[in-house]
Amino acid sequence: MSIITDAKKDVKDMVVAGCRVQLYFRVIEPKQWTVQGTVRCGIDDHAAEQSFHTAGYPTREEAEQEALRRAADLLGNNVDRNTSRINNMELKRGA
């Protein structure tokens, strides 16, 4: 799914960690909210885009929380090449 530009759709745009995140909210039967999300990072020839979707949730807020968690998971896969993964693991453990 690419970035949606239709203003009539229920869409939320934001920038997270320098990447564009777009959430497209839909209601499916019976009264379940789902979100289709797109995360786009980079510019020009170095741009990359990943899409995801959530299961149905009883409220828009719950669906949005899950979508933001999935977007964060995708963004968390980016590795800072200046920092060792081993050092990061030690910091998390409190070493």
MIDO-632818 format. One record per atom (N, C-alpha, C): x, y, z; residue in one letter. Coordinates in steps of 0.2 Angstrom, whole numbers, plus 5000, padded with zeros to 4 digits. Each point is the difference from the previous one (the first is absolute). Layout:
<atoms>
<atom <X, Y, Z>, 'a'>
...
</atoms>
This chain:
<atoms>
<atom <5004, 4994, 5000>, 'm'>
<atom <4996, 5006, 5000>, 'm'>
<atom <5005, 5006, 5000>, 'm'>
<atom <4998, 5005, 4996>, 's'>
<atom <5004, 5006, 5000>, 's'>
<atom <4997, 5005, 5003>, 's'>
<atom <5003, 5006, 5001>, 'i'>
<atom <4998, 5006, 5004>, 'i'>
<atom <4993, 5002, 4997>, 'i'>
<atom <4995, 5001, 5004>, 'i'>
<atom <4993, 5002, 4997>, 'i'>
<atom <5000, 5008, 5000>, 'i'>
<atom <4997, 5003, 4995>, 't'>
<atom <5000, 5007, 5000>, 't'>
<atom <4992, 5002, 4999>, 't'>
<atom <4996, 4996, 5001>, 'd'>
<atom <4993, 5001, 5000>, 'd'>
<atom <4997, 5003, 5007>, 'd'>
<atom <4999, 5007, 5000>, 'a'>
<atom <4998, 5003, 5006>, 'a'>
<atom <4993, 4998, 5003>, 'a'>
<atom <4996, 4996, 4996>, 'k'>
<atom <4994, 4998, 5003>, 'k'>
<atom <5001, 4993, 5004>, 'k'>
<atom <5005, 4997, 5000>, 'k'>
<atom <5002, 4994, 5003>, 'k'>
<atom <5002, 5002, 5008>, 'k'>
<atom <4999, 4995, 5004>, 'd'>
<atom <5001, 5001, 5007>, 'd'>
<atom <5008, 4998, 5001>, 'd'>
<atom <5004, 5005, 4999>, 'v'>
<atom <5007, 4999, 5000>, 'v'>
<atom <5004, 5004, 5005>, 'v'>
<atom <5005, 4997, 5003>, 'k'>
<atom <5004, 5004, 5005>, 'k'>
<atom <5007, 5000, 4997>, 'k'>
<atom <5003, 5006, 4999>, 'd'>
<atom <5007, 5000, 4998>, 'd'>
<atom <5004, 5003, 5006>, 'd'>
<atom <5006, 4997, 5000>, 'm'>
<atom <5005, 5002, 5005>, 'm'>
<atom <5007, 4998, 4998>, 'm'>
<atom <5005, 5003, 5004>, 'v'>
<atom <5007, 4999, 4998>, 'v'>
<atom <5003, 4997, 5007>, 'v'>
<atom <5003, 4994, 4999>, 'v'>
<atom <5003, 4996, 5006>, 'v'>
<atom <5007, 4999, 4998>, 'v'>
<atom <5004, 5002, 5004>, 'a'>
<atom <5008, 4998, 4999>, 'a'>
<atom <5002, 5002, 4993>, 'a'>
<atom <4997, 5006, 4997>, 'g'>
<atom <5002, 5002, 4994>, 'g'>
<atom <4997, 4997, 4994>, 'g'>
<atom <4995, 4995, 5001>, 'c'>
<atom <4997, 4996, 4995>, 'c'>
<atom <4992, 5002, 5000>, 'c'>
<atom <4997, 5000, 4994>, 'r'>
<atom <4993, 5002, 5000>, 'r'>
<atom <4996, 4994, 5001>, 'r'>
<atom <4995, 5000, 5005>, 'v'>
<atom <4996, 4995, 5002>, 'v'>
<atom <4993, 5002, 4998>, 'v'>
<atom <4996, 4996, 4997>, 'q'>
<atom <4993, 5002, 4998>, 'q'>
<atom <4996, 4994, 5002>, 'q'>
<atom <4995, 5002, 5004>, 'l'>
<atom <4995, 4995, 5002>, 'l'>
<atom <4993, 5001, 4997>, 'l'>
<atom <4997, 4995, 4997>, 'y'>
<atom <4994, 5001, 4996>, 'y'>
<atom <4995, 4995, 5004>, 'y'>
<atom <4995, 5004, 5003>, 'f'>
<atom <4995, 4996, 5005>, 'f'>
<atom <4994, 4998, 4995>, 'f'>
<atom <4997, 4994, 5002>, 'r'>
<atom <4994, 4998, 4996>, 'r'>
<atom <4996, 4996, 5006>, 'r'>
<atom <4994, 5000, 4999>, 'v'>
<atom <4995, 4996, 5004>, 'v'>
<atom <4998, 4994, 4995>, 'v'>
<atom <5000, 4994, 5003>, 'i'>
<atom <4998, 4994, 4997>, 'i'>
<atom <4994, 4997, 5004>, 'i'>
<atom <4997, 4996, 4997>, 'e'>
<atom <4994, 4997, 5004>, 'e'>
<atom <5003, 4995, 5005>, 'e'>
<atom <4997, 4999, 5005>, 'p'>
<atom <4995, 5004, 5004>, 'p'>
<atom <5003, 5005, 5004>, 'p'>
<atom <5000, 5006, 4999>, 'k'>
<atom <5003, 5005, 5004>, 'k'>
<atom <5007, 4999, 5002>, 'k'>
<atom <5004, 4998, 4996>, 'q'>
<atom <5007, 4999, 5002>, 'q'>
<atom <5004, 5005, 4996>, 'q'>
<atom <5005, 5003, 5003>, 'w'>
<atom <5005, 5005, 4997>, 'w'>
<atom <5006, 4996, 4998>, 'w'>
<atom <5003, 5001, 4994>, 't'>
<atom <5006, 4998, 4997>, 't'>
<atom <5004, 5006, 4998>, 't'>
<atom <5007, 4999, 5000>, 'v'>
<atom <5004, 5005, 4997>, 'v'>
<atom <5005, 4997, 4995>, 'v'>
<atom <5000, 5004, 4994>, 'q'>
<atom <5005, 4998, 4996>, 'q'>
<atom <5006, 5005, 5000>, 'q'>
<atom <5006, 4998, 5001>, 'g'>
<atom <5005, 5005, 5002>, 'g'>
<atom <5006, 5000, 4995>, 'g'>
<atom <5003, 5005, 4999>, 't'>
<atom <5006, 5001, 4995>, 't'>
<atom <5005, 5004, 5004>, 't'>
<atom <5006, 4997, 4999>, 'v'>
<atom <5006, 5003, 5003>, 'v'>
<atom <5005, 5002, 4994>, 'v'>
<atom <5002, 5006, 4999>, 'r'>
<atom <5004, 5002, 4995>, 'r'>
<atom <5006, 5003, 5002>, 'r'>
<atom <5006, 4998, 4999>, 'c'>
<atom <5006, 5003, 5002>, 'c'>
<atom <5005, 5001, 4994>, 'c'>
<atom <5004, 5005, 5001>, 'g'>
<atom <5005, 5002, 4994>, 'g'>
<atom <4997, 5005, 4995>, 'g'>
<atom <5004, 5002, 4996>, 'i'>
<atom <4998, 5004, 4994>, 'i'>
<atom <5003, 4998, 4994>, 'i'>
<atom <4997, 5002, 4995>, 'd'>
<atom <5002, 4999, 4993>, 'd'>
<atom <5001, 4992, 4998>, 'd'>
<atom <5006, 4999, 4998>, 'd'>
<atom <5002, 4993, 4998>, 'd'>
<atom <5001, 4995, 5007>, 'd'>
<atom <5000, 5004, 5005>, 'h'>
<atom <5002, 4996, 5007>, 'h'>
<atom <4993, 4999, 5004>, 'h'>
<atom <4995, 5001, 4997>, 'a'>
<atom <4993, 5000, 5003>, 'a'>
<atom <4998, 4992, 5001>, 'a'>
<atom <4997, 4999, 5005>, 'a'>
<atom <4997, 4993, 5001>, 'a'>
<atom <4994, 5001, 5004>, 'a'>
<atom <4995, 4995, 4998>, 'e'>
<atom <4993, 5000, 5003>, 'e'>
<atom <4998, 4993, 5002>, 'e'>
<atom <4997, 5000, 5006>, 'q'>
<atom <4998, 4994, 5003>, 'q'>
<atom <4993, 5001, 5002>, 'q'>
<atom <4995, 4995, 4999>, 's'>
<atom <4993, 5001, 5001>, 's'>
<atom <4998, 4994, 5005>, 's'>
<atom <4995, 5001, 5004>, 'f'>
<atom <4998, 4995, 5005>, 'f'>
<atom <4992, 5001, 5001>, 'f'>
<atom <4997, 4996, 5003>, 'h'>
<atom <4993, 5001, 5002>, 'h'>
<atom <4998, 4996, 5006>, 'h'>
<atom <4996, 5003, 5004>, 't'>
<atom <4998, 4997, 5006>, 't'>
<atom <4994, 4995, 5000>, 't'>
<atom <4999, 4997, 5005>, 'a'>
<atom <4993, 4996, 5000>, 'a'>
<atom <4995, 5005, 5002>, 'a'>
<atom <4994, 4997, 5001>, 'g'>
<atom <4994, 5004, 5002>, 'g'>
<atom <5000, 5001, 5008>, 'g'>
<atom <4999, 5007, 5002>, 'y'>
<atom <4999, 5001, 5007>, 'y'>
<atom <4994, 5004, 5001>, 'y'>
<atom <4997, 4999, 5006>, 'p'>
<atom <4994, 5003, 5002>, 'p'>
<atom <5000, 5008, 5000>, 'p'>
<atom <5005, 5003, 5001>, 't'>
<atom <5001, 5008, 5000>, 't'>
<atom <5005, 5002, 4995>, 't'>
<atom <4999, 5006, 4998>, 'r'>
<atom <5005, 5003, 4996>, 'r'>
<atom <5007, 5001, 5003>, 'r'>
<atom <4999, 5002, 5007>, 'e'>
<atom <5006, 5001, 5004>, 'e'>
<atom <5005, 4993, 5001>, 'e'>
<atom <4996, 4995, 5001>, 'e'>
<atom <5004, 4993, 5000>, 'e'>
<atom <5003, 4999, 4994>, 'e'>
<atom <4997, 5001, 4994>, 'a'>
<atom <5003, 4998, 4994>, 'a'>
<atom <5006, 5005, 4998>, 'a'>
<atom <4999, 5006, 5002>, 'e'>
<atom <5006, 5005, 4999>, 'e'>
<atom <5006, 4998, 5005>, 'e'>
<atom <4999, 4998, 5006>, 'q'>
<atom <5005, 4998, 5004>, 'q'>
<atom <5004, 4994, 4997>, 'q'>
<atom <4996, 4995, 4997>, 'e'>
<atom <5003, 4994, 4997>, 'e'>
<atom <5004, 5003, 4994>, 'e'>
<atom <4997, 5004, 4996>, 'a'>
<atom <5004, 5002, 4994>, 'a'>
<atom <5006, 5004, 5002>, 'a'>
<atom <5000, 5004, 5005>, 'l'>
<atom <5006, 5004, 5002>, 'l'>
<atom <5005, 4995, 5003>, 'l'>
<atom <4998, 4995, 5003>, 'r'>
<atom <5005, 4995, 5002>, 'r'>
<atom <5003, 4996, 4994>, 'r'>
<atom <4996, 4999, 4995>, 'r'>
<atom <5003, 4996, 4994>, 'r'>
<atom <5005, 5005, 4997>, 'r'>
<atom <4998, 5006, 4999>, 'a'>
<atom <5004, 5005, 4997>, 'a'>
<atom <5007, 5001, 5004>, 'a'>
<atom <5000, 5000, 5006>, 'a'>
<atom <5006, 5000, 5005>, 'a'>
<atom <5004, 4994, 4999>, 'a'>
<atom <4997, 4994, 4999>, 'd'>
<atom <5004, 4994, 4999>, 'd'>
<atom <5003, 5001, 4993>, 'd'>
<atom <4997, 5002, 4995>, 'l'>
<atom <5003, 5001, 4994>, 'l'>
<atom <5006, 5005, 5000>, 'l'>
<atom <4999, 5006, 5003>, 'l'>
<atom <5005, 5005, 5001>, 'l'>
<atom <5006, 4997, 5005>, 'l'>
<atom <4998, 4996, 5004>, 'g'>
<atom <5005, 4997, 5005>, 'g'>
<atom <5005, 4995, 4996>, 'g'>
<atom <4999, 4998, 4994>, 'n'>
<atom <5004, 4996, 4997>, 'n'>
<atom <5006, 5004, 4996>, 'n'>
<atom <4999, 5007, 5001>, 'n'>
<atom <5006, 5004, 4997>, 'n'>
<atom <5005, 4999, 5005>, 'n'>
<atom <5006, 4999, 4998>, 'v'>
<atom <5006, 4999, 5004>, 'v'>
<atom <5005, 5007, 5000>, 'v'>
<atom <5001, 5003, 5005>, 'd'>
<atom <5005, 5005, 5001>, 'd'>
<atom <5007, 4997, 4999>, 'd'>
<atom <5003, 5001, 4994>, 'r'>
<atom <5007, 4997, 4999>, 'r'>
<atom <5005, 5003, 5004>, 'r'>
<atom <4999, 5005, 5004>, 'n'>
<atom <5005, 5003, 5004>, 'n'>
<atom <5000, 4997, 5007>, 'n'>
<atom <4995, 4995, 5001>, 't'>
<atom <4999, 4997, 5007>, 't'>
<atom <5000, 4993, 4999>, 't'>
<atom <5004, 4997, 5004>, 's'>
<atom <5000, 4992, 5000>, 's'>
<atom <4994, 4997, 5003>, 's'>
<atom <4997, 4995, 4997>, 'r'>
<atom <4994, 4997, 5003>, 'r'>
<atom <5002, 4997, 5007>, 'r'>
<atom <5006, 4997, 5001>, 'i'>
<atom <5002, 4997, 5006>, 'i'>
<atom <5000, 5006, 5005>, 'i'>
<atom <5002, 5006, 4999>, 'n'>
<atom <5000, 5005, 5005>, 'n'>
<atom <4993, 5002, 5002>, 'n'>
<atom <4995, 5000, 4995>, 'n'>
<atom <4993, 5001, 5001>, 'n'>
<atom <4997, 4995, 5005>, 'n'>
<atom <5002, 4993, 4998>, 'm'>
<atom <4998, 4995, 5004>, 'm'>
<atom <5002, 5001, 5008>, 'm'>
<atom <5006, 5002, 5001>, 'e'>
<atom <5003, 5000, 5006>, 'e'>
<atom <4996, 5006, 5004>, 'e'>
<atom <4999, 5005, 4996>, 'l'>
<atom <4996, 5006, 5004>, 'l'>
<atom <4993, 4998, 5002>, 'l'>
<atom <4997, 4996, 4996>, 'k'>
<atom <4993, 4998, 5002>, 'k'>
<atom <5000, 4995, 5006>, 'k'>
<atom <5006, 4996, 5000>, 'r'>
<atom <5000, 4996, 5006>, 'r'>
<atom <5003, 5003, 5006>, 'r'>
<atom <5002, 5006, 5000>, 'g'>
<atom <5003, 5004, 5005>, 'g'>
<atom <5007, 4998, 5002>, 'g'>
<atom <5003, 4998, 4995>, 'a'>
<atom <5007, 4998, 5001>, 'a'>
<atom <5005, 5006, 5001>, 'a'>
</atoms>
